[in-house]
């Protein structure tokens, strides 16, 4: 089945020229393009596809009164339907600047970095699993940060497609570390119907021979989840396939930590802002202890991410945390760390 969210059709925009602007020259501008890509609806309105629309923004900015030009993304079969949503044409500049994400998704220009998740026993750190972190690649093979990737995807309404691509690329690159747990992020608000949206994810896991019980999906953007029933449906679907799940950034997004008991996660990750300096900040210590106690209460392992200082690690070990992640052990890298030699 073709999904317009994963593989979208070309966008179309309806443009309105107010204040008696002379738009006759635009017909000459449009004439350079095939008639299938634009149409003059009346003396004040055109519709056109997105590439022409973005190019037109520069043209009208140079030759017309751009403050009196409005546009709306419209239905290609009914370009008048959404006229009440029109806004100044320059407000589409953010979408234009983010359009590079469409090409990145099309090219699958994603690379996977690995960061170990660690257990510590009697001062000896051992690799318990790895988090697989997605990074984008620009045309010069330079790294694009996850923040920039997902901000662009939000502006272009491509969160589903980017989230899906990152999941699949992580799974496809997971074999070197699949003997241990692999942690992969997902955005629950980008998943609509689990049985459909996650089908390719489970097919990839099966195809590569990865055991489902080795996979841990991390719920991100926990502070933006409004439909708890939808999230629980996704988590139930994961668990029914033998996959574990973790709650990420706990301590920041959850106003009520009692919600953890409804989700029954396998792992609870303390947000890095409470890990960094926990050994010297009583307020951070209180949050870290509360998150750990709640995790243990619901049968989950408590994982502190963002560990960078030995003093913070010692504090978390004494507190009773189960697992740790951070630069103190290893930075994310394209080549997985095979062993930790340092005795802490």
Beta strands, then each sheet from edge to edge (+ up, - down):
strand 1: 12-17
strand 2: 38-40
strand 3: 45-49
strand 4: 69-74
strand 5: 87-88
strand 6: 110-121
strand 7: 124-137
strand 8: 143-144
strand 9: 181-187
strand 10: 215-220
strand 11: 244-250
strand 12: 267-270
strand 13: 301-305
strand 14: 323-325
sheet 1: 2+ 3- 1+ 4- 5+
sheet 2: 6+ 7- 8+
sheet 3: 6+ 7- 9- 10- 11- 12- 13- 14-
end
